[in-house]
Amino acid sequence: MTYAKAMAELEGIVAKMQSDNCDIDSLAGYTTRALQLLKYCKEKLFTTDQEVKKCLEALDS
């Protein structure tokens, strides 16, 4: 999965949760999936940040 795909899916889930058609029976599943996607995106951002920092440090050497 890419960061962009995870974010798109997360945005879709948020839209469903904010919709008047969101039923309470689906809410737990949406929340669980949203948390999985958020965790993935957070890890991806952290990893990318570390890689960029390493690149910048290599420039200073």
TACORSUL-V466163 format. One record per helix or strand of 3 or more residues. SS is the DSSP state (H for helix, E for strand). FROM is the first residue (numbers start at 1). TO is the last residue. If there is no record, write none. Layout:
# TACORSUL-V466163
SS & FROM & TO
SS & FROM & TO
This chain:
# TACORSUL-V466163
H & 3 & 18
H & 24 & 60
